[in-house]
Amino acid sequence: MNFHIPTAMQLTATMTMLIGLALAFAVTGYPRSLQQPMRLWVRGLLIQPFSYALFSVRGAIPDWLSIVVGNVLLIVAFAHLIHALRVYNGRPDRSQWLIGLVGLTILGECTFTYVWPSLTSRVVFISLIIAALSLLGVAALYYRHKRVTRPEHIVATMLIASIVIMMVRVVAAPFAGVDDLTTSSILQGVVFTFASLMPVIATSGFLLMCGERLNEDLTRLATIDPLTGVFNRRTMTELANKEIAASKRHGRALSLLILDIDHFKRINDQFGHEVGDLALCRFVGLVREVMRETDTLARIGGEEFVLILPDTNASAAYTMAERIRKRLDETDFPVSGWPVSLRASIGVGTLGPQINHLESLLRATDHAMYDAKRGGRNRVVAATSQHVAPLENEDSAPQT
């Protein structure tokens, strides 16, 4: 088989370097949450060419440089790629494992180069290290409780292929009679062809992974209130309409709460908007402690929230509202050691003959909430038939 290994190494080094440099310029265009794994991936791509460059000049430079340093750089580069996958998927930090594998590589390469010189042992040893790293990468992509995307399958396929090729190399190396790493053979051809293709395919898959994550983040930003982490008004409207349609279709009850924080303007005026933001987040946390998993919380205004309660009749919705009100009433929001009250006026509306679509449900519940304000705040008022029509004096609603 006429396969010139040094030329393949040089081509692989050049190709990997170019890919790494191109990706380095693209990193800053991504959000910060993706920049760390991308930078780790770029470092891996930029370190790897130096190892192949050292391999390609084997014999022209000292063994400690072409063998020991070359293999160590290869493992360091691969460890960066695997670490990038783990950081991308938020896996626990296992960098000590990667550092340990690098240290083991240094020890093994020095041993099989100077203490017990053996090319076959070096090939088997480095192949096992690469297979172990690839296995860590596959585990990072396929851990439990996570939906694996198609780009992640692409990267995982390359890592699995790496494991298979390395293990075949481990089994075949003792019988291949390898005298020189640059000896042309079918196995060496497969190994270095794969080595030249992997950076291209794996990096393409990794970029697609980052692109999908970016799209998910943009979609989430379009549906979530960035301060409190609950749904925004537009998403609430979509979800509420779906719940109302399902309730009508299956004959189930549905209720809705509108919660407005009492005297929120006073908190902003006295303590500043930063404390006001913290108060909103604290308010959401307290409501979440009471609400059910099937309920939906959304922020529809400055300090106004909607809680959608599927399969909940008027009586159960009123009970839920009272539980939330009491939970808030029992909890103060500490600011610089001073307790600040977080109270709310809550309107309760339920789907029925006169309130049969979202607009009328929101209007009636909103009017009930304003009645709670007029009645002294920190109370719950259920919507009745008189709340269905717009209030004549709605413009004179009390300050919240």
N, C-alpha and C positions, 0 to 999 in steps of 0.2 A: 504494500500500500504506500503510495507516494504522497505522504502528508508531512510537510515541513513544519515541525512543531515550533521552532523559534519564530518563524514568520507568523504563525497563528497566534503566538503569545504577543508579538509586537502589535498585530492588528487588534487583538482584544484589548491591549493596554490603551491604544489610541482611541478606539471606539468608546471604551468606558470613560476615559478622560473627557472626551467631547460631550458625552451625555451628562456627566457630572457638572461640567461647566455650564452647559445650557440650562440645566435644572437649577443651578445656583442663582442664576439671574431671575428665575421665576418665583423663588421662595417668598420674596417680599410682597408679592402680589396676593398672597393668601392671608387669611386671618391668623391671629397669634396662636390660636389653638392648634393650627396645623403647621405652624412654622417650626416648632421644635422637632417633630418627627421628620419633617422634610429636610431640615438641616442635618439630622443624623444620617438620613439616607444619602444626602449629597456628600457628606464626609466619607461614608463608606465607598461611594463611587470614585471619589478623588484619591483615596488611599490605594484602592485596588490596582490601578495601572502600574504603580511603582513596583508592586510585587511581581507582576508579569514581566515588567521590563528587566528586573533582576534575574528572573528565571531565564529569559531569552539570551542573556549573555553569560550563561553558566560556562565556566572554564576560563573565561577571559578575566574574571574578577575573583577575589578570594572566596572560599567556600562559606565563611561566616557571613559574608554579605549576600551571596547569591542563594544560599540554602537557608541559613537561620533567619536572617533579616527578611528575606523574600517570603518565607512561609509565615513568619510572625505577622508581617504586614497583610498578608492574605486573610489570616484569621481575624486580625483587628478590623479590617474592612468588612468582612462578613458579619462580625459581631455588631458593628454599627447598623447594618441593614436590619438585623433581627431586633436590635434594641429599638429601632425606628418603628417597627411593626408593633412592638409591645406598648410603646408610648402612644402610638396612634389609637390603639384600642383600649387605652386606660388600664392596662394590666399592672399588677403589683411590680414594683421595682426589683428586678433580678439582675441588676448590673454586676453584682458581686459574682454571679455565676459566669457571666461573660468575661469578667476580669480573670476569674479562675481558669477558664479555658485558654485565655491568652497566655497566662503564666505557665499552664501545662504545656502549651505549644513550645514556648521557649525552652523548657526543661527537656521535652522530648526531642526537639530538633538538635539541641546540643549533645544529647546522649547518643542519638543515632548518627550523628555526624562525626563526633570526636571520640566518644568512649567506646561504643560498639558500632563502628561505621557500617551502615547497611541502607542502601537505597530502597530496597523492598520494605524494610521496617518503617522508613520515613514515609513512603507512599501509603502504607496501611495506616500509620498513625495519623497523618494529616487528613486522610479520607474519613477516618472515624470522627475527628474533631468537626469537620464540615458537616457530616451527617448529623451529629449531635446538635449543632447550631441550627441546621435546617429543621430538625424536629422541634426545637424551641420556637422557631418561627411559625410552623404549622399549628402548634398549640396556642400561640398568641392569636392566630386568625380564627381558630375553631373552638374557642372556649365557650362554656355553657351560657345560657340566657342571653344569647346574642344572635341577631339575624345576620347571616353571612351574605355579603353582596357578591355579584358576579365578578367584579374586579378582584375581590379578595380570593375568590376561587382561582383566578388566573395566577396570582402570586403563589397561592398554596400549591397549585399544580407544579409550578417550577421548583418549589422547595421539595415536594414529594419526589419529583424526577431527580433532584439532586441527591436525595437520600438513596434512591434505588441505584443510581450510577455509582455513587461512592461505595455502597455495599458490594456491588458487583466488582468494583475495583479492589476492594479489600480481599474478596474471595479469590480473584484471579491473579493478583499481584505475586503471591509466592510461587506460582507456576508459570508466570509469563517470562521469566528469565530476563527481567529488566536490568540492563547494565547502565543505562543513561536515561534521564528524564526526557530527553529530546528524541529518544528512539521512536521511529514511526511504527505504529501498529494500529490494529482496528480499535482496541480499547482506548489507546491514547488519542486517536482521532475522534472518537465519541466524546471523550472527556473534554478535550479542548474546543470541539465544535459547540458543545453545550456551554462551556465557559464563556464563549464569545456571544452566544445567543441569550444567555440568562440575563445579563445586565439590561439588554434592550427590552426583552419581554417583561421581566419583573418590574423594571422602572415604569414601563407603560401601564402595567397593572396598578402600581402604586400611585401613579398620577391620576388614574381613573378613580381609585379609592378616595383620594383627596378631593377630586371633583364631585363625587357623590356626597361626601361629607359636607362640602361647601353648599351644595344644593339643599341638603337636609337642614343645614343651619339657616339658610335664607328662607326656607319654607317655615321653619319654626319661628323666625323673627317676624314673619308675616302673620302668624297666628297667635303669638304669645306676647303679652305685655312685658317688655324687657325689664321693668323694675321689679315687679312682684312675681313674675313667672307664671301667672294665671292667663287664661285666654283673654284676648282683646274683644272689643265690641263686635267687630265683623265676624269673628269666629263664633262668638256667642250666638249671633243671629242665625248663622248656618246650623249650628248644633241644636239650638232651640227649635227651629223649624222642623228639623228631622225628628226630634223627640215628640213634637206636637203631632206630626203626621203619623208616627208610630202609635201614639196614644189613641188617636182617632181610629186608626185601622184595627187595633186590637182591643179597643174599648177599655183602655187603662187610664187611671187617673194621672194627672200631671200638675205639679204646682211650681211656683216660682217665687223667690224672695228677692227683694231689692233692699240692700243694706247700705246705709249712708252714715259715715262716721260723724258723730256729733262734735261740733266746735273744732273741726279740723283746721279751719283758718286760724284759730287762736294758737294752735300748736306751731304752725308755720310762722306766725308773726312773733311769737315769744322765743322760739328756739331755732328758727331758721329752716330752710327747705330741706337741708340734709337730714335733720331730725325728723321732718315730716315724711321723708322717703322711708326712713327706718320704721316709723310708726305704721306706714302702709304695709310694709313687709311683715311686721309683727302682727298686725290685724289679720292678714291673710293666713299666717301660721296658726293663729288661734281658731279661725273659722275652719281650717282644715282638720284641726283636732276633733271637731264635732261632726263635720259632714261625713257622708258615706262615700265609699269608693265609686258608687254609681252616679253620684251627684257631680255637677259641673259648675265650677266657679269661674267667673269672668269679671274683669274690671271694665266698666263702661264709661267711666268719667274720672275726674280727679280723685275723689274719695268715695265714689259710688260703685257698688259691686252688685252682680246678679248671681244668684245661686239657683240652678235648675235642678228640680227634684222629680225625677221620673218615678212612676208607680207610687205617688204620694197624694193622698186626698187632702182636703182643706184642714181637717183636724190634725192629721199627722204633720202637715207643713207648719201649722201654727206651733205645735209642740217643738219641732225642730228649730224654728225661729226663736222661741223662748230659751231653748238650751244654748243657742249661740249668744243671745243677749246676756244671759246669766254668766256664761264663760267669760265674756268681755268685761262684764261688770265686776267680776271677781279678780280681774287681773289688771295691774297697773303697768304702764310702760316707763321704765326708769330712764331718766335723762340727767346725767351728772349727779346722780344720787337723789334726785327729786322724782317722786312718783307722778306720772302723767296719766290721766285716765283715758282709756280707749272705749268709749261707749258708742252705741249705734242705734239709730232709728230704723226699724225694719217693717217693710210692707210685705204682706203675704197675698198672693193671687193664685187662683186655681182655675184650670180649664173647665168650662161649663157651657150651658146653652147661650148665655149672653156674652161670655168671654170665650170665643171659639177660634181665635187666631192670635199670632204673636203680638201684633200691634195693640189689640185690645187688652191682651194679658199684661203687657208692659205698662200700658197707660193706666189701667185700673190699679196695678200693684204700685206704680209710682205715686198715684194719688193717695193710696193708703199709707205709703211711707211718709208723705208730706203731712198727713193727718197725725202720724206719730210725732213728727216734729212740732206741729202746732199744739199737740197735747202735752208737751213738756220734755220731749226727747227721751232716749233710753227706754223705748217701749216698742211693742209689736202691735200692729193694726192689720186686721184681715180685710181684704177688699170685698165690698158688697156691690149690689146693683147700682147704688148711687155713685160709685167710683168709675163706672164704665164710661159715662159721658165726661168730657173735659170739664175741669173745674173753671168756674167763671172768674175766679180770682187767682188763677194759677201764676200770674206774673208777680204776685206778692208773696210767693213762697218764702219761708224764713231762711236766713243764712244758715249754712250747715257748720 
